[in-house]
């Protein structure tokens, strides 16, 4: 059973920083893509940042230049460094791992989420 466990959320003032970490039970190289999503009550889950095994990282327009996603093989983790946080960044942040099966199907694995609240 693949597990993704997020940590690092909390309450921070506007302009502050947080670093989220997602530790994966399997090798991070077994995932084609590792991503961070966030969700606000009443809204759909939205992509924040995506780190493919090969290729460039992808960021949503609202976080580009402020957030950085990175993979760490030694820790088997994918982190999200969040700087210059804004109240609009508040939400439940989820880690997602995407794999392709030998038959070509795409499987998604999710963590339980970690809450980020940006407020003065």
Beta strands, then each sheet from edge to edge (+ up, - down):
strand 1: 4-7
strand 2: 10-12
strand 3: 18-24
strand 4: 33-39
strand 5: 46-52
strand 6: 58-59
strand 7: 67-72
strand 8: 77-82
strand 9: 91-100
strand 10: 106-110
strand 11: 114-118
sheet 1: 1+ 3- 8+ 7-
sheet 2: 2+ 11+ 9- 4+ 5- 6+
sheet 3: 2+ 11+ 9- 10+
end
